[in-house]
Amino acid sequence: MTETQTLQARIQIDVGEMHFESAGSVDEIVPQVMEFLIHAVPSYEIARKLIYFPDLAGLADKVSEFARMTTTGQLLLTSINLPAEKAITVLLFMAQLANRMGKRQSDSLSIEEISTGVGRAPKTIRNVLVQIQRLGLIDRADRGRYRITPKGLLQLERSLTEPLNGGTS
């Protein structure tokens, strides 16, 4: 899929007597499905308020201020002023996004990839990884490889809505 193509979907849902059918881009359909489910299954509205569904498109918009991805899936930080913790979580989010887009085979990054992407020494990266792993923002995928967790996505979303120097990362 090229960058100009959007993912298209067709969906049909039957809940009791209620029927929903739609086709279009995923970005268009998902909100429609959520609205249908709120009406079809009243307890869904309660669950929707409690269950975290990361807004990957919205988060990508916010992260685009700090990072970019090449057409080959290489991850690039465009801001050198990010604290190490935020820079690492941004990079790990980008790896997850690149994996979902089919640009990378894995959603995890090695210490060397993180070090190169963030522009800090591997020893510094290891120290920061230990700290943010203890907070549950990332987890170890394989030996020496890390990925962002749902908690990490939530924290990244929150930190990007705060002023850059105004909150914790």
MDAnalysis code that builds the backbone (N, CA, C; Angstrom):
import MDAnalysis as mda
import numpy as np

u = mda.Universe.empty(507, n_residues=169, atom_resindex=np.repeat(np.arange(169), 3), trajectory=True)
u.add_TopologyAttr("name", ["N", "CA", "C"] * 169)
u.add_TopologyAttr("resid", np.arange(1, 170))
u.add_TopologyAttr("resname", ["MET", "THR", "GLU", "THR", "GLN", "THR", "LEU", "GLN", "ALA", "ARG", "ILE", "GLN", "ILE", "ASP", "VAL", "GLY", "GLU", "MET", "HIS", "PHE", "GLU", "SER", "ALA", "GLY", "SER", "VAL", "ASP", "GLU", "ILE", "VAL", "PRO", "GLN", "VAL", "MET", "GLU", "PHE", "LEU", "ILE", "HIS", "ALA", "VAL", "PRO", "SER", "TYR", "GLU", "ILE", "ALA", "ARG", "LYS", "LEU", "ILE", "TYR", "PHE", "PRO", "ASP", "LEU", "ALA", "GLY", "LEU", "ALA", "ASP", "LYS", "VAL", "SER", "GLU", "PHE", "ALA", "ARG", "MET", "THR", "THR", "THR", "GLY", "GLN", "LEU", "LEU", "LEU", "THR", "SER", "ILE", "ASN", "LEU", "PRO", "ALA", "GLU", "LYS", "ALA", "ILE", "THR", "VAL", "LEU", "LEU", "PHE", "MET", "ALA", "GLN", "LEU", "ALA", "ASN", "ARG", "MET", "GLY", "LYS", "ARG", "GLN", "SER", "ASP", "SER", "LEU", "SER", "ILE", "GLU", "GLU", "ILE", "SER", "THR", "GLY", "VAL", "GLY", "ARG", "ALA", "PRO", "LYS", "THR", "ILE", "ARG", "ASN", "VAL", "LEU", "VAL", "GLN", "ILE", "GLN", "ARG", "LEU", "GLY", "LEU", "ILE", "ASP", "ARG", "ALA", "ASP", "ARG", "GLY", "ARG", "TYR", "ARG", "ILE", "THR", "PRO", "LYS", "GLY", "LEU", "LEU", "GLN", "LEU", "GLU", "ARG", "SER", "LEU", "THR", "GLU", "PRO", "LEU", "ASN", "GLY", "GLY", "THR", "SER"])
u.atoms.positions = np.array([
    [0.849, -1.170, 0.000],
    [0.000, 0.000, 0.000],
    [0.893, 1.231, 0.000],
    [0.589, 2.183, -0.869],
    [1.389, 3.404, -0.923],
    [0.883, 4.399, 0.097],
    [1.672, 5.471, 0.288],
    [1.293, 6.469, 1.281],
    [-0.010, 7.169, 0.921],
    [-0.348, 7.255, -0.390],
    [-1.547, 7.975, -0.797],
    [-2.799, 7.119, -0.698],
    [-2.658, 5.812, -0.580],
    [-3.808, 4.934, -0.440],
    [-4.269, 4.924, 1.012],
    [-5.600, 4.839, 1.189],
    [-6.126, 4.696, 2.542],
    [-6.765, 3.325, 2.647],
    [-6.706, 2.765, 3.827],
    [-7.265, 1.459, 4.085],
    [-8.780, 1.529, 4.007],
    [-9.369, 0.711, 3.155],
    [-10.813, 0.674, 2.963],
    [-11.379, -0.563, 3.646],
    [-12.588, -0.436, 4.135],
    [-13.216, -1.562, 4.821],
    [-14.715, -1.568, 4.528],
    [-15.299, -2.721, 4.691],
    [-16.742, -2.895, 4.580],
    [-17.151, -3.692, 5.812],
    [-18.203, -3.239, 6.494],
    [-18.592, -3.893, 7.734],
    [-20.105, -4.022, 7.814],
    [-20.515, -5.128, 8.429],
    [-21.932, -5.372, 8.670],
    [-22.068, -5.928, 10.081],
    [-22.979, -5.327, 10.860],
    [-23.188, -5.762, 12.248],
    [-24.687, -5.918, 12.473],
    [-25.067, -7.041, 13.063],
    [-26.448, -7.266, 13.466],
    [-26.460, -7.509, 14.956],
    [-27.257, -6.706, 15.677],
    [-27.425, -6.862, 17.115],
    [-28.928, -6.905, 17.359],
    [-29.436, -8.096, 17.642],
    [-30.880, -8.242, 17.812],
    [-31.589, -7.808, 16.550],
    [-32.507, -6.858, 16.688],
    [-33.269, -6.341, 15.547],
    [-32.533, -5.220, 14.811],
    [-31.457, -4.750, 15.383],
    [-30.746, -3.612, 14.790],
    [-29.693, -4.088, 13.792],
    [-29.551, -3.335, 12.706],
    [-28.622, -3.685, 11.636],
    [-27.776, -2.454, 11.282],
    [-26.491, -2.694, 11.057],
    [-25.575, -1.625, 10.647],
    [-24.727, -2.146, 9.507],
    [-24.576, -1.316, 8.489],
    [-23.732, -1.669, 7.353],
    [-23.068, -0.401, 6.845],
    [-21.787, -0.492, 6.540],
    [-21.068, 0.683, 6.058],
    [-19.839, 0.243, 5.276],
    [-19.380, 1.135, 4.421],
    [-18.149, 0.908, 3.665],
    [-17.443, 2.249, 3.529],
    [-16.137, 2.216, 3.513],
    [-15.346, 3.432, 3.368],
    [-14.008, 3.271, 4.037],
    [-13.385, 4.406, 4.304],
    [-12.081, 4.344, 4.951],
    [-12.265, 3.932, 6.409],
    [-11.250, 3.306, 6.957],
    [-11.296, 2.859, 8.351],
    [-11.548, 4.054, 9.270],
    [-10.918, 5.185, 8.954],
    [-11.101, 6.381, 9.779],
    [-12.554, 6.850, 9.795],
    [-13.287, 6.632, 8.715],
    [-14.699, 7.009, 8.653],
    [-15.582, 5.987, 9.356],
    [-15.264, 4.720, 9.186],
    [-16.132, 3.648, 9.678],
    [-16.057, 3.470, 11.192],
    [-14.884, 3.558, 11.765],
    [-14.739, 3.290, 13.207],
    [-15.658, 4.166, 14.049],
    [-15.711, 5.489, 13.834],
    [-16.648, 6.289, 14.645],
    [-18.119, 5.888, 14.424],
    [-18.462, 5.503, 13.205],
    [-19.830, 5.062, 12.916],
    [-20.162, 3.779, 13.677],
    [-19.228, 2.845, 13.703],
    [-19.423, 1.589, 14.434],
    [-19.587, 1.879, 15.922],
    [-18.752, 2.758, 16.459],
    [-18.845, 3.095, 17.886],
    [-20.220, 3.684, 18.202],
    [-20.704, 4.593, 17.361],
    [-22.010, 5.216, 17.570],
    [-23.126, 4.173, 17.512],
    [-23.034, 3.251, 16.549],
    [-24.032, 2.183, 16.445],
    [-24.040, 1.326, 17.713],
    [-22.859, 0.943, 18.173],
    [-22.769, 0.096, 19.358],
    [-23.305, 0.790, 20.606],
    [-23.108, 2.087, 20.699],
    [-23.637, 2.840, 21.846],
    [-25.158, 2.725, 21.891],
    [-25.791, 2.796, 20.712],
    [-27.250, 2.698, 20.646],
    [-27.739, 1.264, 20.766],
    [-27.003, 0.328, 20.175],
    [-27.446, -1.068, 20.144],
    [-27.208, -1.784, 21.468],
    [-26.135, -1.441, 22.125],
    [-25.769, -2.104, 23.375],
    [-25.513, -1.003, 24.412],
    [-26.537, -0.616, 25.173],
    [-26.375, 0.511, 26.104],
    [-25.188, 0.371, 27.052],
    [-24.857, -0.825, 27.478],
    [-23.720, -0.982, 28.384],
    [-22.392, -0.700, 27.675],
    [-22.412, -0.673, 26.347],
    [-21.204, -0.368, 25.590],
    [-20.713, 1.045, 25.908],
    [-21.635, 2.000, 26.070],
    [-21.256, 3.382, 26.383],
    [-20.468, 3.430, 27.691],
    [-20.904, 2.660, 28.669],
    [-20.187, 2.605, 29.950],
    [-18.801, 1.999, 29.741],
    [-18.748, 0.898, 29.018],
    [-17.463, 0.236, 28.767],
    [-16.534, 1.143, 27.966],
    [-17.087, 1.870, 27.009],
    [-16.268, 2.751, 26.173],
    [-15.582, 3.823, 27.016],
    [-16.236, 4.260, 28.078],
    [-15.646, 5.271, 28.949],
    [-14.516, 4.701, 29.802],
    [-14.566, 3.404, 30.063],
    [-13.581, 2.780, 30.937],
    [-12.445, 2.088, 30.197],
    [-12.695, 1.661, 28.969],
    [-11.696, 0.902, 28.209],
    [-10.892, 1.867, 27.349],
    [-9.592, 1.727, 27.401],
    [-8.706, 2.598, 26.636],
    [-8.508, 2.038, 25.231],
    [-8.918, 2.818, 24.244],
    [-8.656, 2.515, 22.843],
    [-7.732, 3.616, 22.332],
    [-6.474, 3.302, 22.086],
    [-5.558, 4.359, 21.651],
    [-6.017, 4.967, 20.322],
    [-5.999, 6.267, 20.241],
    [-6.303, 6.988, 19.010],
    [-4.995, 7.113, 18.240],
    [-4.661, 6.073, 17.478],
    [-3.367, 6.037, 16.806],
    [-3.229, 7.145, 15.773],
    [-4.314, 7.446, 15.053],
    [-4.245, 8.515, 14.055],
    [-4.026, 9.865, 14.734],
    [-4.753, 10.117, 15.812],
    [-4.579, 11.368, 16.548],
    [-3.196, 11.476, 17.161],
    [-2.721, 10.365, 17.703],
    [-1.389, 10.349, 18.300],
    [-0.320, 10.559, 17.220],
    [-0.525, 9.956, 16.054],
    [0.421, 10.152, 14.948],
    [0.484, 11.625, 14.549],
    [-0.674, 12.298, 14.537],
    [-0.684, 13.730, 14.230],
    [0.158, 14.507, 15.233],
    [-0.008, 14.196, 16.518],
    [0.739, 14.902, 17.557],
    [2.237, 14.586, 17.473],
    [2.556, 13.326, 17.220],
    [3.952, 12.889, 17.176],
    [4.659, 13.422, 15.931],
    [3.895, 13.728, 14.878],
    [4.520, 14.208, 13.641],
    [5.293, 15.506, 13.848],
    [5.007, 16.198, 14.941],
    [5.748, 17.409, 15.293],
    [7.180, 17.066, 15.730],
    [7.372, 15.829, 16.200],
    [8.664, 15.427, 16.758],
    [9.386, 14.349, 15.960],
    [8.654, 13.637, 15.109],
    [9.256, 12.480, 14.442],
    [8.640, 12.269, 13.065],
    [9.391, 11.593, 12.238],
    [8.938, 11.229, 10.896],
    [9.376, 9.796, 10.612],
    [8.741, 9.226, 9.600],
    [9.078, 7.876, 9.159],
    [9.352, 7.952, 7.658],
    [10.425, 7.319, 7.216],
    [10.701, 7.286, 5.787],
    [9.804, 6.240, 5.129],
    [9.777, 6.230, 3.812],
    [8.952, 5.250, 3.090],
    [9.448, 3.828, 3.313],
    [10.687, 3.684, 3.772],
    [11.227, 2.351, 4.044],
    [11.044, 1.927, 5.496],
    [10.446, 2.794, 6.309],
    [10.202, 2.450, 7.709],
    [11.268, 2.909, 8.674],
    [12.261, 3.659, 8.196],
    [13.280, 4.202, 9.105],
    [12.634, 5.299, 9.936],
    [12.954, 5.325, 11.224],
    [12.357, 6.267, 12.156],
    [13.315, 7.405, 12.440],
    [12.814, 8.631, 12.351],
    [13.657, 9.799, 12.521],
    [13.030, 10.761, 13.516],
    [13.794, 11.168, 14.513],
    [13.339, 12.216, 15.417],
    [13.719, 13.548, 14.793],
    [12.767, 14.469, 14.741],
    [13.035, 15.779, 14.159],
    [13.268, 16.834, 15.224],
    [13.048, 16.486, 16.485],
    [13.268, 17.424, 17.589],
    [14.352, 16.869, 18.504],
    [15.391, 17.658, 18.701],
    [16.483, 17.210, 19.579],
    [16.277, 17.695, 21.004],
    [15.194, 18.437, 21.237],
    [14.961, 19.004, 22.565],
    [14.074, 18.138, 23.445],
    [13.731, 16.953, 23.007],
    [12.876, 16.079, 23.813],
    [13.675, 15.434, 24.940],
    [13.080, 15.340, 26.135],
    [13.726, 14.557, 27.192],
    [13.883, 13.109, 26.707],
    [14.882, 12.402, 27.202],
    [15.178, 11.041, 26.747],
    [13.968, 10.119, 26.860],
    [13.221, 10.211, 27.979],
    [12.073, 9.329, 28.184],
    [11.024, 9.531, 27.102],
    [10.742, 10.800, 26.785],
    [9.727, 11.094, 25.772],
    [10.235, 10.699, 24.384],
    [11.513, 10.969, 24.107],
    [12.085, 10.621, 22.810],
    [12.004, 9.112, 22.573],
    [12.287, 8.335, 23.601],
    [12.230, 6.869, 23.474],
    [10.802, 6.402, 23.251],
    [9.841, 6.938, 24.009],
    [8.453, 6.493, 23.827],
    [7.923, 6.929, 22.461],
    [8.317, 8.105, 21.980],
    [7.913, 8.536, 20.637],
    [8.461, 7.565, 19.602],
    [9.735, 7.218, 19.735],
    [10.367, 6.298, 18.786],
    [9.704, 4.919, 18.822],
    [9.389, 4.416, 20.015],
    [8.736, 3.113, 20.132],
    [7.310, 3.146, 19.591],
    [6.605, 4.276, 19.775],
    [5.286, 4.422, 19.159],
    [5.412, 4.390, 17.640],
    [6.389, 5.105, 17.112],
    [6.604, 5.121, 15.657],
    [6.913, 3.720, 15.131],
    [7.667, 2.926, 15.893],
    [7.962, 1.548, 15.484],
    [6.673, 0.731, 15.428],
    [5.798, 0.913, 16.426],
    [4.520, 0.197, 16.432],
    [3.671, 0.619, 15.238],
    [3.624, 1.900, 14.969],
    [2.851, 2.415, 13.845],
    [3.411, 1.902, 12.518],
    [4.725, 1.938, 12.374],
    [5.365, 1.443, 11.153],
    [5.070, -0.042, 10.943],
    [5.046, -0.801, 12.029],
    [4.723, -2.224, 11.949],
    [3.272, -2.415, 11.476],
    [2.353, -1.654, 12.031],
    [0.940, -1.757, 11.631],
    [0.722, -1.332, 10.189],
    [1.577, -0.429, 9.706],
    [1.468, 0.040, 8.326],
    [2.203, -0.870, 7.346],
    [2.859, -1.902, 7.869],
    [3.596, -2.822, 7.015],
    [4.958, -2.307, 6.583],
    [5.465, -1.286, 7.248],
    [6.774, -0.700, 6.906],
    [7.923, -1.346, 7.672],
    [7.598, -2.011, 8.777],
    [8.600, -2.708, 9.588],
    [8.060, -4.084, 9.933],
    [8.950, -5.056, 10.062],
    [8.521, -6.410, 10.403],
    [8.215, -6.565, 11.884],
    [8.747, -5.691, 12.715],
    [8.572, -5.804, 14.157],
    [8.119, -4.471, 14.736],
    [7.368, -4.552, 15.837],
    [6.957, -3.325, 16.522],
    [7.926, -2.960, 17.637],
    [9.026, -3.695, 17.738],
    [10.013, -3.434, 18.788],
    [11.295, -2.878, 18.177],
    [12.091, -2.258, 19.037],
    [13.379, -1.709, 18.623],
    [14.472, -2.222, 19.541],
    [15.655, -2.384, 18.985],
    [16.815, -2.778, 19.794],
    [17.390, -1.539, 20.472],
    [18.238, -1.767, 21.452],
    [18.907, -0.660, 22.140],
    [19.710, 0.168, 21.136],
    [20.349, -0.505, 20.195],
    [21.139, 0.208, 19.191],
    [20.255, 1.083, 18.311],
    [19.085, 0.564, 17.898],
    [18.162, 1.353, 17.067],
    [17.638, 2.565, 17.846],
    [17.326, 2.343, 19.118],
    [16.845, 3.450, 19.955],
    [17.955, 4.482, 20.137],
    [19.169, 4.018, 20.422],
    [20.309, 4.903, 20.615],
    [20.557, 5.762, 19.374],
    [20.523, 5.128, 18.220],
    [20.723, 5.856, 16.962],
    [19.590, 6.846, 16.730],
    [18.361, 6.404, 16.947],
    [17.204, 7.263, 16.718],
    [17.132, 8.453, 17.650],
    [17.497, 8.245, 18.906],
    [17.417, 9.299, 19.914],
    [18.678, 10.168, 19.903],
    [19.790, 9.588, 19.448],
    [21.037, 10.345, 19.410],
    [21.734, 10.415, 20.749],
    [21.568, 9.362, 21.544],
    [22.231, 9.292, 22.851],
    [22.995, 7.972, 22.931],
    [23.938, 7.907, 23.847],
    [24.786, 6.720, 24.009],
    [23.956, 5.516, 24.459],
    [24.333, 4.311, 24.017],
    [23.605, 3.103, 24.429],
    [23.513, 2.949, 25.949],
    [24.565, 3.328, 26.686],
    [24.524, 3.226, 28.150],
    [23.422, 4.130, 28.721],
    [23.311, 5.330, 28.203],
    [22.252, 6.254, 28.634],
    [20.885, 5.659, 28.319],
    [20.753, 5.097, 27.129],
    [19.483, 4.492, 26.705],
    [19.120, 3.342, 27.638],
    [20.092, 2.488, 27.961],
    [19.824, 1.360, 28.871],
    [19.297, 1.852, 30.225],
    [19.927, 2.893, 30.758],
    [19.509, 3.437, 32.055],
    [18.077, 3.972, 31.999],
    [17.762, 4.691, 30.949],
    [16.415, 5.252, 30.804],
    [15.397, 4.141, 30.562],
    [15.763, 3.136, 29.770],
    [14.850, 2.017, 29.505],
    [14.455, 1.309, 30.802],
    [15.408, 1.127, 31.701],
    [15.116, 0.485, 32.992],
    [14.083, 1.308, 33.750],
    [14.261, 2.624, 33.773],
    [13.330, 3.502, 34.496],
    [11.923, 3.444, 33.904],
    [11.813, 3.578, 32.589],
    [10.468, 3.621, 32.005],
    [9.833, 2.234, 31.921],
    [10.662, 1.191, 31.943],
    [10.107, -0.163, 32.020],
    [9.493, -0.398, 33.404],
    [10.144, 0.087, 34.451],
    [9.589, -0.034, 35.814],
    [8.244, 0.663, 35.935],
    [8.066, 1.756, 35.192],
    [6.796, 2.496, 35.207],
    [5.715, 1.806, 34.368],
    [6.109, 0.764, 33.624],
    [5.147, 0.034, 32.794],
    [4.856, 0.701, 31.463],
    [5.685, 1.665, 31.046],
    [5.451, 2.375, 29.797],
    [5.972, 1.617, 28.588],
    [6.913, 0.743, 28.829],
    [7.459, -0.113, 27.767],
    [7.617, -1.513, 28.342],
    [7.757, -2.488, 27.443],
    [8.115, -3.816, 27.924],
    [9.150, -4.418, 26.993],
    [9.761, -5.453, 27.497],
    [10.807, -6.131, 26.750],
    [10.148, -7.127, 25.812],
    [10.407, -6.980, 24.520],
    [9.809, -7.866, 23.523],
    [10.631, -9.152, 23.404],
    [11.890, -8.993, 23.196],
    [12.848, -10.090, 23.101],
    [14.123, -9.605, 23.782],
    [15.126, -10.432, 23.771],
    [16.394, -10.042, 24.375],
    [16.917, -8.763, 23.715],
    [17.004, -7.698, 24.503],
    [17.548, -6.446, 24.004],
    [16.613, -5.646, 23.119],
    [15.333, -6.033, 23.026],
    [14.362, -5.319, 22.192],
    [13.193, -4.867, 23.067],
    [12.668, -3.688, 22.753],
    [11.612, -3.092, 23.574],
    [10.478, -2.586, 22.699],
    [9.269, -2.570, 23.299],
    [8.096, -2.022, 22.620],
    [7.291, -1.203, 23.612],
    [6.493, -0.300, 23.097],
    [5.644, 0.540, 23.933],
    [4.421, -0.260, 24.377],
    [3.958, -0.022, 25.592],
    [2.778, -0.701, 26.139],
    [1.551, 0.207, 25.982],
    [0.344, -0.339, 26.200],
    [-0.837, 0.533, 26.204],
    [-0.718, 1.669, 27.221],
    [-0.147, 1.379, 28.388],
    [0.066, 2.431, 29.381],
    [1.028, 3.483, 28.838],
    [2.035, 3.049, 28.105],
    [2.978, 3.974, 27.487],
    [2.309, 4.853, 26.438],
    [1.387, 4.252, 25.658],
    [0.638, 5.029, 24.667],
    [-0.222, 6.087, 25.352],
    [-0.905, 5.681, 26.424],
    [-1.751, 6.613, 27.158],
    [-0.918, 7.763, 27.732],
    [0.216, 7.433, 28.333],
    [1.091, 8.464, 28.903],
    [1.641, 9.372, 27.807],
    [1.978, 8.795, 26.665],
    [2.491, 9.605, 25.556],
    [1.406, 10.561, 25.063],
    [0.186, 10.072, 24.905],
    [-0.929, 10.935, 24.511],
    [-1.086, 12.100, 25.486],
    [-1.090, 11.784, 26.765],
    [-1.249, 12.821, 27.790],
    [-0.093, 13.809, 27.770],
    [1.125, 13.303, 27.631],
    [2.294, 14.192, 27.683],
    [2.355, 15.109, 26.464],
    [1.789, 14.685, 25.352],
    [1.827, 15.517, 24.152],
    [0.742, 16.587, 24.154],
    [-0.203, 16.484, 25.094],
    [-1.202, 17.537, 25.207],
    [-0.769, 18.584, 26.217],
    [0.259, 18.285, 26.987],
    [0.820, 19.230, 27.959],
    [1.936, 20.024, 27.281],
    [2.262, 21.195, 27.800],
    [3.425, 21.918, 27.262],
    [4.663, 21.028, 27.376],
    [5.579, 21.147, 26.433],
    [6.752, 20.279, 26.362],
    [7.504, 20.210, 27.685],
    [7.678, 21.313, 28.355],
    [8.417, 21.301, 29.613],
    [7.508, 21.240, 30.822],
    [6.194, 21.093, 30.582],
    [5.258, 21.228, 31.683],
    [4.887, 19.960, 32.376],
    [5.235, 18.815, 31.876],
    [4.809, 17.602, 32.546],
    [5.881, 16.554, 32.553],
    [5.552, 15.438, 33.173],
    [6.492, 14.331, 33.176],
    [6.317, 13.570, 31.899],
    [7.311, 12.841, 31.506],
    [7.207, 12.083, 30.268],
    [6.932, 10.637, 30.508],
])
